């Protein structure tokens, strides 16, 4: 056959990248000899038929009409609109097939693609055909457009194994596939406004500049294909090419390339002639040495396919005593043991102190090289979602700047859709806690759990206590000294007997003896005998393998004498005993114990870690009490015997959270401590400290407000206020906080009159408490002013706003963020009074202060940017207004996410700016994307109705409510 000379040379040089279209998948047959996948037209006609069956006839005619005129992208958009929430399920039903459904012989075309000399194949298909056809299917990397910024960095160093780039997404993530015009615009946008796809465009640029695409399975009659080629040509004008498309002879007579860089390569007909054409090309590619595919693209080093070793504890290695047999047993079970309904599983189970966690750590370290896709450790008794976020970041699966839902989705996909890896769920309490994280049936990782109880679906690995000989070996090793003389030897053996070979107890006993060289073996044995008490809850006693009385509890009682050396160790242990199970930051720990300097706890913490009573994950400044020790001390030190101490701790802990509740940048450290805030709320409730309970419920509502979940935040404050009103004791400061926050969140939810009522009540209380010259009084004045402005009484709002500004300036000076807040409010009132020059003057002052004090990437700075853009627009400075509104939107997208009400408000401003800058098509595109997300009760819904009327004049009535200015009340 006639192969262009340059194509032949590119095949020999390894510079051809297959670009696969739907025609390749269309050749795949099911076991009945029928096509496994629909064509574009069949897919859309099936959607129309489903809509017709559902009675949605308005969409049916539109879809069929557009299909018949070959406007398939537009038809897909209409189908998606009609099917709504069922769209993604519909797509999965069409494309989410398994290899067992396909006839093996029908994969020949796809197999030939892999023989063209490139380990990288680009495709716009959503299915798994290329994966099935790959000769190294077990070692395939799959890139998804949704995570392109994390994945395409691989092109910098070259692909080292078969890689499929699903440029338009993959059916495994149907929510993010590109099938409609808005998706194409986001992918191929030439202004790089879609940051998510920036690396994708950059990588495509390098590919077009240095390689040639061979398009296989496309037709120039396909609207999506020709549109895509034109978009690429427009973006990367000047790329040398050429690129090639395989076409049947029947199209030769009317072939016209949509772009100059595309050359046709004709084959006689579909079927065997097409296969012969590709075989000829593979023969050319096979005749030359294969260069390594590399590109020097400057892209981020992130990929969801990166292997990871994520184990938070160090291995003891050769110091692990008496557990080699258990390691071999678990290895055998995971590799060759009986499978369960969950998969290839094993479980270390039994009473606390057997060393289950440490043994899981040893296995992970010992066999890490047997798991090419990595090892993942999950603490099943802690917040798994938070761990998935951290895992995604530390494994470099995603950028730290990615949105949290995307981080969670990426980690969850790795857990559920990866083979050849090890997943450890440590301290599992019940199967329901991890069911949503277990692998899908078609994947086969090894799963190891540790648990104190039996777990269905996990094969137990026998884990016995240590024999007396091994117990003595462990005790001497941890004590770091040999018994001296017969009396010491007999005492050491007696200690092992008393501790009944329980590894954790022996480790703690050895650590005590190592730390206290003046305590001889006989003295330690005597202390053990003086405190004979079981350390385990009654429901675990049936698992005990001995009848000995002494156990870990006795070891911990001995450690009570250490408090003479480090008195604060008792405070640390008691605090962590009655806090949450997650590690506590040193900052929160110091604040709750009333310590101004972290150095005050250095000695106590180091001693606790040395004795293995405390754990220090990753060696950082976070501390947790061992779970067993925590249980023991809860029994040994009842909270009811320390009520004054508990009340003082609860107040100090509340002070720490109150200090960190205002600034959005403090939100990560605030949320990291929520486990402890809830634990101390329960403690306060248990002891009857109702005002403490109220305060902690109030504090727990802060994250929801920051993230724009106003209804959730209001429920929390309502609950706190209801409880406050039931108590006899009074705390006017707390009462004012509750009134103030109710005013804030109620206003954000649109209830203006109720908001004014709560704001005025807060102001009354604060004036009685503090007088006029106090920051909280000024804040309440500002909130009352804001409520009057919402009600249209702008003159009254301006007067109160000036009072607040005077107080803030007097207290904090001209360049404080509180002053900026007051200035921003003054600006909004002037704008409402149509004094636009003054609004801009004060708004710019607020913006300058926030940029100086908070930096450019802060939600408050974004608020000022958005407000100033509104004032500029009112002064007919449209271009400047649009630029600032786009800056505000970018900040809010990054910090707050797409669904936050403030982000939606920024979209409103950007759409308004685009419309009034003559960019109506872009304005409509943004409006459609945002308006379909809103419900009639949502914030800013009325503003979007007015915007709709402006975008579609004569089609809709204007809304009665005027757009807000985006003020942020504290």
N, C-alpha and C positions, 0 to 999 in steps of 0.2 A: 504494500500500500504506500501511498505518497505521504511521507512525514516531512514537514518543514525542516530545513537544515538546522535552523536555530533551535527548534524544539528537540531535535535529535541530540544536538550538542548539550543542551540543558539537561536532558536525561542522563547523558554520560557524566556530566559534571555534578550531578546530584542537586540541581537547582530547581527542580520541579516540585511544587507542593500541590497535591491533589485537593481540589475544592469540590466537595460532593453535594449533589442536590437530590431532590426527591426521586428522580428517575432510578437511582440505584436501589433505594428501598422498595420501589414499585416492582422490581424484578423478584422480590422475595415472595415465595408461595407458602401457604399453610399446608398442613398434612393432607388436605382434601384437594390440593392442586389449585386453590384459589389464591388471589393476591392477599397477602397478610395485612397490607396497609392501604388506606384509601388514597386516591389522588386528591389534589387540592379541590377540584370541583366536586368530587364525591364527598369529601369531608364537609364542605359547605352545604351541599344539598341534603346531606344527612342531618346537619344542624337545622336546616329549614324544616325538614320533615318532623324533627323532634319538637320544634316550636309550634308547628301546625297541630300536632297531637296535644300540645299543652294549651291550645286555644289562643296563642299569641300571633294571630294572623297578620297584624300590622307589620311585623318584621319579615314575614315569609315572602311576600311579593317583592320586597326590596332586595332581599338576599338573592332570590332566583333571578331577578332582573339584572343585578350586577354580575352574577356568575355567567349569565348568558352573553353579556357584553365583555366578558373576560376582565372585569374589574374585581379581581379576587381579593385584594387587600381591603377594599372598601366593603366587600361582602363579609369578610371576616370580622371587620369592625362592627357591622350590624348584627352579626351572629353573636358576638360577645355581649353586645348591649342587650340583645333579646334574652339570652340564656342567663345573664347575670351571675349569680353565685354558683350556678351549675356549669359555668363555662369550663372551669378547670377539670371537673369530674368528666365532662364530655370529652375533653382532649385526652385524658388518661385512658378512657375507654377505647379510644381509637389508636393510640400510639404506645401505650405501656404494655408491650407484649414480652413474652419470654422466648428464649432460644429454642425451647422444646416445641413451640408452636410452629417453627419454621422448618421447611424441607432443607436439608443440608446442601443438596446440590444447587439450590436456588441462590446460595450465597456466593457463587463463583465470581460474579461481577465485583462484589464487595471485597472478596479475597484478592483479586487482581489489583485493586487500588493500593493495597499494602505492599505490592511488589514493584512499585514505581520508583523506589529508591529513597523515599522520605519516611521518616518515623513520625512526622507531623502530618495529620490530615485535618483540614478545615472542612466543616460541614454546616449547612443550614438546616439539616434534619434534626428532629427531636428524639428519634428512636435509638435503639441499641444495636442496629444492624452492623455497623462498623466494628463495634466491640465484639460481637459474636464471630465476625469473620477474621479478626486479627489472629495470626498464628501464635501470638504471645498474649492471649486474652487474659491470662492471670496477672499480667504485668502492665496493664494499660492504665495510663493517666487520662482522666477526662476533665476537661476544663469547661466551666459554665460561664456564660456571659455575665451572670449576676455577680460573680466573684473575680472578674477579669483583672481588677486592680491588684489582686493578691496572686494571681496565677501567671500572668504573662511575663513575669520576671524570669521565668525559666528560659525564655528566648535569649537572655543575656549570655548564658553559659551553654546553651544548646540543649535540645531534648536528648536524653540518654536512653529513653525507652519509648515504645509506641504511645503516641499522644493524640487524642481526638479533641479538637477544639469545636465545641458546639456553639458556634457564633451567635445563633439565635436562641440559645437555651436548650435545656434537656427536659424530657418529659418527667424525670424524677423531681423536677422543681417547676411544675407546670405554672405556678403563679408568676414566674418571671420569664416565660418564653416570649419571644417577639413574633407576633403573628398579625399585627394590625399597624396602620400608618403611624400612630403615635409611638409605637415601639421602634419602628424604623427611624423616625425622626430623632428619638433619644439616642439610638446607637450611632447613627451617622451624622449627628449634628456637627456643624462646622465651627460653632463658637465655643465648644468645650464646656458648655454650661452644665452638662451632665458629668460631674466628677467621677461618678462610679465607672463610666466607660472611657475615661481619659486614657488609661493604659491600653485598653483595647484598640483605640484609634491609633495610638502611638505604635503599637506592635504591627497593626495592619500597614501602617506607613512604611515601616522597615521591610516588611514582607514584599510590598509592592515595589520598593526601591531596589531590592537585592535578589529577588527570586521571581519565578514565573508561576502563575497559577495555571493548573489544567482543570477546567471546569468539566465535571462528569455528571451526567444525570440532570442537566438543565435544558430548558428550551427557551429560545429567544422570544417565544410567544408568551412566556410567563411574565406577568407584570412585575412580580416581586423581584425576579432575577434582573430584568432590565433596569428597574428602579435602583436596585442595589448597585449595579455597575455604574450608573450615572452618578450616584451619590459618591462613590469611591473616586471616580474620575474628577469630580468637582472639588473634593477635599484635597486630593493628592495630585493635582494637575502637574504634569511634568515628570511623573514616575516613568522610567524608561520602558518597562514591559519588554517584549510583548507577552500577553497572556493568551491562552488557547482554550477553545471550547469544542467539545466533541459533538458533532451534529450529523444526522442522517442525510444521505444523498438527496432525499426528497426535499430538503430545505435549501439546497444549493442555489436553485434558480432565483429565489427571492431573499437570500441572505443579505442582511445589511447590519453591520456591527453597530451596537448602540454607542460605543466609544471607540476611538481610533486604535487603542492598544490591544483590542481583542481580535485574534485571528482564528478562523474556523479550521477544524480538522474533520474532514468528512469520512464517515464509514458507510458501508453499503446499506445496512439495515439493522434494526434492533435484533436482539437475540444472539445467535452464534457469530454473525459478522462483527458485532460490537465487541464480543469477547475476543475474537481474533485480532481486532485492532489493538486492544489493550495488551494482549499477549505479545504482540509485536513490540510494543513500547516497553513492556517489562523485560523483554529480551535485550533491548538496547541498554536499559538501566542496569541489568545484571552483568553486562559485558564490561562495565567500568568499575573501578574501585569506588567504594562508598565514602565520601567525605563526611565528617561529623558536622551535623547541622548546627550552626552557631550564628548568633546575631549580637551585635554590641548595642542592644537597646538598653537605655537607661530607665529601668522600671523597678518598682518596689519589690522587695524580696519576700513576698507572701504567697502562699499556696495552700489550699485546703487539703492537698494530697501529701503534704510534708509528713514524713514519719516523725513521731514524737516519743520521747521517753519522759513521761510525766508522773513521777513518783516522789512524794513530798518528804520521804525519809531516806536516810543513808542505810546501807547494808552493813551488818556486822561482819560479814564474810567469814573468815576463819575463826572468829570469836563466837560464832553461833554454835552452841553446844547441844549435841544430841538430837539434831533435827534433819540430818542428811537423809534418813529413811523417809521422813515425811515429805521432803522435797522431791524425792524420786517417785513417791506414790502419787503426788499431785501431778507430776509431769506425765506419768503413765495414764492417769485418769483423763487429763486434758487431751492427750494425743490419741490414746487407744481405748479409752473407757467407753462405757455405754452412753449414748446420747439421750438427752431428755427432750421434752417438748420445747424447751428453751434453746437447746443446742448442746455444744460440747462444754460441760460445766463441771466445776468442782467447788467444794465448800470446806473451809476450816470452821468448825463449829464446836461450841462447848462453853463452859463457864469462863468468866473473865479471869485474866491472868495467865492463861495457857500460852500466851505469846502468838496468838493468831495473826495479829496485824504484822508483827515483826517477821513472822514466817512468810507471809504474803510478800513483804518487802524483799526478803532474801530470794524468793522464787523469781520475782520481777527482775532483780539485778542479775541473778545467775543465768537466766535464759533470755535476756533481752535481745541477744543476737539471733534468736530463733524466730523473732517476730519482726519481719521486714517492714511492716506498717506501724510498728511502735507498740508502746505500753501506755495505757491510760488508767489513772487512779482516781476514783471518785469516793469521797467520804459520804456514805449513804445516809448518815444521821445528821447531815448539815444541808444548807441550802444548795441544792444541786444546780439550780439556774445560775447562781453567782459563780460556782465553780466552772460551769461551761463557758461563761464569759471570760474568766481568767485563763482557762485552757486555750481558747481560741487565740487570745492575744499572745500568751507565752509560747505556744507552739508555732506562732507566726502563720497561722492559717488565714488570718484576716488582719487588716490594718487596725491599730488601736483606735483610729478615728472612725471606724465603721460604726453603724448604729448597733445598739445592743441586741435588738431582735435578730439582726443578721449574724452577729457573733454566736448567739444561742442556736440559731438554725444551722450554722456551719458545723458547730461542735456536735449537735444532735445527729446530723447526717453522718459524721464520722463514726459516732457510736453505733448507729443503727445500720450503716451501709458499708462496712469495711470488714474484709476477711484478713487472715494472716496477721492478726494483732491480739494483744492481751488486754482485757478490761477487768479491773479489780474494783469491786464494790465493797468498801470496808465498813464494818459495823452495821450491817443491814439488820433492821428491826422487823420489817415485814415486806413481803414481795411487792405489795402495792406501791411502795415507795419508789421502785425502780422500773416498774412495768413499761412505762412510756420510753425508757432509755434502752431497752433490750433490743438486740439486733433483729432485723427482718429475717424471715425464714430462709431466703436465698443466700444469706451471708453466713460465714462460719468463723467468727473469732473464737478465741478461748475466753471463758468467763469464770473468774474466781471471786468468791465472796467470803467474807468473814462475818460470823454471826454468833450470838449467844444462844440462839434457838435453831431448831430445824427449819429449813427453807424448802418448800416444794419446788421441784424442778432443778435442784442442785444436788449432785452426787457428793455425799460426805466423804472426806478423807480423814481416816482415823488419826487423832492427835492426842497422844497420851501424855500424862505427866512424866517428868524426868525420873529415871531410876535413881536410887540413892547414890550410886557411883557418879552418874552424870550430874546430879544435883550438887554434889560436893565439888565437882570440877567447876561448875558455873559459879558457885558461891566464892570459891578461892580466887577464881579469875577476876570477878567483879570487886572483891575486897583488895586485890592487888597485894596480898601478903599471905604467906604460908602459915598454917598453925604451927606453933613453936612448942614442941613437947607433947607428951601423951595426953595431958589434960586438955590442951587446946584442940588436939585431934578429936577427942571424944566429944568436946563441946561443939565443934563444927559439924560433926555427924549428927548430933542431937538437934542442931539448928535445922539441918536439911530435913530431918524427920518431922520436926514441928511444922515446917513450912510445906511438907508433903510434896516436894518436888515441883511446886508451882513456879514457873520461870520468873514471872514478874516479882513475886515475893522474894525470891532468891536474889534477883538483881537489886532490889531496894535494900535488902539486908547487907549485901556486899558493898553497895555504895555507902551505906552508913558506916561500916567498918573501915572503908577506905578513907572516909572523911575524918573519922575520929580514931586516930591511932592510939589514943590513951585508953580507949574502951577495948578490953580484952575479950576473947571469945566467950569465956565463962560469964562475964558480966552481961554480954548481949543475950546469951541464952537465958539468964535469969530475968532480964527485962521481958523477953518473950513469954516466959511462963507466968509473969505477973499480969499479963493482959490477954487472957485466952478468950477471944471472941470472934465469931465468924464475921467476915467482911462482905458477904454476898447476900442479895435479896432472897427471900424465901422461895421464889419460883425457880431459882437456879440450884437450890440445895439438892434436888433430886438428881442433878447431873454430877454431884460430887463423887469422886472415885475413892475417897478415904473417909475414915471416921475421926480424923484428927480434928482437934478443936481450934488450934491456932492457925492463922493464915495471914493474909496481907494486912488485915485490920491491926493485928498485933505489931507489925512492922511500923505502921503509921502512928500508932500510939507512942512507940519509942521515939519517933521523930519529934514528938511534942517537946522533948527536952532540948531540942535545938533552938527553940525560941528564946532561950536565955542569951544565945549568941546573936541571933537575928530576930528581934521581937516582931519586926514588920512582916516576917515570913508568915506568921499566923494570920495577919490581916490579909495578906495576898491570897493565901489558901482559902480563907473564909469567903472573900469576895468572889473568887473564881468558882468556888463551890456553889454559890447561890446565884451566879450569873448564867448566861446562855452557854451552850456547848462550843460555840465558835471561839477561835482565839480572840483575845482582847488586846487592843493596841496599848502600847505603853502610855500614850497620852491619856486615854480614858481611864486606865488603871490608876495612874497617879492622881488624876482629878477626883475620882470617886473616893480614893483614900485620903484626900485632902493634902496631898503632897505637891508642893510648888515646883520642886526640882526632881527630874527623873533619877538623878544620882542618889537620892535618898533611898531608892529601892534596889540599887545595884547589888548590894550584898545579899539581900533576901532573895532576889530573883536568881542570882548565880548559884546560891546554895540549893534552891528548889530544883533548878535544872540539873545540878550535879548529882542530886539524890534521885533524879528521874521522877520526882513528884510532879514537876512542871515539864511541859513540852514547849519547845520553841521552834515552830514550823519554819523550815528554810533558814534557820539561824537569824531571822529578822526580829524586829521589835514588837512581836506579838506573842502572847503567852496564853497557854491553856493548861488546865489541870487535867491529869490523866483521868479517863472516864471512871476507872475503878476507884481511884482515890476520891473522886468527886462523890460517888455513891456512898463510900464509907464515911466521909466527913458529913454528909447530909444526915446520916443516922447518928453520928457521934456528936455533932454540933447543931442541934435543932435551932432554927431561926427564932423560935419563940423565946429562947433563952438569951437572945442578943437584940432585943427590940430597939433599944436606944441606938446601938451601932447600926442596925439595919435602916433606921429612919435617917440617920446622918448620911449613910452611904447613898440612900435613895435621893436625898436632896442634892448631894454633890454630883451624882450621876445626871440628875435632871439639869443642873446648872451647865454641865458640859454640853449636853445636847442642845440646850437653849442657846448657848453661845454659838453653836455651829448650824443653827437652823435657818438663818436669814440669807446668807450668801450662797448662791447656786454653786460656786466653786468648792464649797465645803460639803456638798451633797454626797460625794463618794465616801468620805470618812464617816458622815452621818449614817448613811445607809449600811455601811459595814458594821455598825454597832447596834443595829435594830434588834438583833437577837438578844442582846443584853438589856435593852430598853424594855422589851416585852417580858423578859424574865423578872425584872425588878418591878414591873407593873403587877405581875402576879404575886410577887413577894409582898408588895404594899397592900394588895387586896386581901391577902391571907392574914396580914397583921392588923388590918382595919385602919390603915392610914389613907383615908378616903381622898384627902386633898392631894396626896402624892399620886394616887391612882388617876385623879382628874388631870393633873399636870402631865403625866406620862401619856395618857390617851391623846391629849392635845398635841404633845410633841410628835407622836406617831403620825399625825395627819400632815406634817410638813412636807415629806417627800411627794405625796400625792398632789399637793398644791404646786410645788415646783414643776412637776411634770404635766401640769395642766389638767389633772383629773379632779376637777372641782367638786363634782358630786361626791366622790369618795372622801375628799378632804372635808367637805361640809358634814358628812355623816359622822366623821370622827369628832369634829368640834361640837356638833349637836349632842353627841353621846357624852362628851366631857361636861358640857354645860348642864345637861339633865342630871348627871350625877352630882355636880357641884351644888345644884339647887336643893338636893336632898340631904346635904350635910349641915350639921349645926354650926361647925366651925367656918370661919370666913377667911378668905385671902383676897383682898381687893385687887392686888397686882395681877393675880391669876385671873380673876373675874374680868378685869379690863382686857387682858390678852384674849380671852374667849370672845368678848363682845367685838373687839377689834378684828379678829380673824373671821368671825361670822360676817361682819360688814364687808370685809375684803372679798371673801369667796362668794357671798350672796350677790355682790355687785357684778362679779365676773360671770355669774350665772344669769344675770339680767334682771334680777328682782330689785329694782332701784329703791322702792319705798322701804322695804325691809332692810336693805343695806343702810339707808339713812338712819333708820331707827336704831340699829346696832351700833353704828358709828357714833351717834349722839350719846348713847348710853356709855360707851367706852370713854368718850371725852369727859362726861360728867364725873365718872369714877376717877379718872386720871387727874383732873383738876383738883378734886378733893384730896387726892394722895400727894400730888407734887406741886400744885400751883401751876402758873402759866409758863414759867421758864424751865421747862423740862423737855427732853427729847421725845418721850412718849406722849406728852401733851401735844407737842407740835405734830407728831405723826397722826394723832387722832383729829386734830384740826384739819390736816391735809385730807384725811379720809372723809370727813364731813363735807369739806369743800368739793371733793370729787363726786360725792353722791348728789350734791346740789347741781353740779354741772351735768350729771347724767339726767337729772330731772328737768334740765333746761333753764335753771336759775343761775345763769353764768355770772351775773354781777355779784350775787351773794357768794358764789364760789370764789371769785377773784378776791373779794375782801378777806375771806377766811384763809385763802392761799397765801396772801401777803403776810398775815399774822404768823402763819407757820414758817414762812421764809425768814422773817425777822428773828424768830426764836432760833432756828437752825444756824443762821449766820452768827448769832450771838454766842451760841454754845460751841460751834465747830469751826467757825471761820468761813472764808469764801471758797476754799478748794476742797471741801469734804463731800463725800458721796451723799450724805444726808442733805447737804445744801443743794447738790445737783438734783436730787429727787424733788425738792421743793421748787426749784427753778423750772424743772420740766413740767410740773403741774401748772405753775403760773403761765407758762407758754401755751399750754392747751386751753386755758380759760380765755386768754387773749384771742386765740384762734377762733374759739366758739363765738366771741364777740365781734369777729371779723376785723380785728386789729392785727392784720397779718404781719406787718413789719415788727411789731412788738413780740408777737409769737415767735418769729424767727430769731429775734435778738436773745430772748430768754432760753429758747430751745437750744440755740448754738452754745450758750454758756453751759448749760447742763451737759451737752455732748462733750465739750472740751474737758470738763472736769472728769467725766467718766472715762474718757480715753486716757487721761493722765493717771487716774487713780486705779482704774480697773483693767486697763488695757483694751485692745480692740475686740478681743474674742471674749465677750461677757454678755449675758442676756440683757443687763441694764444698758450697756452701750448700744446694743441692737435696738432697744426701745427708743433711745434718743435718736438714733439714725433714722428709724422709721418715722418718728414724729417730725423731725426736721424735714424729711422728704415731703411730708404732707404740707408743711408751711411753705416750702419752696413751690410746691405745685399750686397752692393758692395764690402765690405771687406770679404765677405764669412762668416760673423758671423750670420748665418741664424736664429738660435734659438732666439738670442737676438733681431734681427730685427722683427721677428714675434711677440714677446711679446710686444714690444713698439707699433707696428702698431695696435695691438688689443686694447691696452690702449687708443690710439688716437681715434679709432673707437668708443669705449664705451663712451668717453667724447662727441664726436660729435653727436652720437645718442641721448644722453640725452639732450644736449643743443640745437642742431640745427635741430634734426629730421632726418628721413630717406631720405627725398627727397633733402636735401641740397647738392649742388655740392661738398662741402668739405667732407661730409659724404660718398658720392659716391667715392671720391678719396681715402678715408680711406679703403673702401671696396676693392678697387683696390690693395692697398698695402697689405691688409690681404690675399687676394686671391693669390697674387704673393708669399707671404711668405709661405702660406700653400703648394703651388705647389712645391716650392724649399725646403721644409722640408719633402717631401715625403708623403704629405697628399692630394694627387690629388683628391680623391672623394669629400672631403669637399670643396676643392677649386672649383671644378666644380659645386657643389651645390650652393655655394655663387655666383658664376659667373652667373649661369642661373637665379637666383633670381634678380640680379641687371641688367643684360644685357637686359632682357625683358622690363625693365622700361625706357630704353634710346631710344632717337631718334637720327637720324644721325646728327642733328644740335646741340645736347647737348654738354655741357662741358664734357671732358674726353671720348667722344665716340671713338676717334681714339686710345686712350690708351687701351680701352677695346677690340678693334679689335685686337691689338697686343697681348693682353692677351689671346684672343680666339685662336689665332694661336699657342700660346705656349701650351694651354690646349689640343688642338686637332691637333697635328702635322700632316702635310700632307693634312689636310682638307681645310685649309684656308691660304691665302697669308698674310704675315705680313703687318701691317699698316706702312705707311711711317713716321708718326709722332712719336717721342719718348715721353715716359711718362714724365710729368712735376714733379717738386719736391714739389708742394704744397705751394709755397711761398705766403705769404699774404701781399699785398701792402696796404698802408694807403693813 
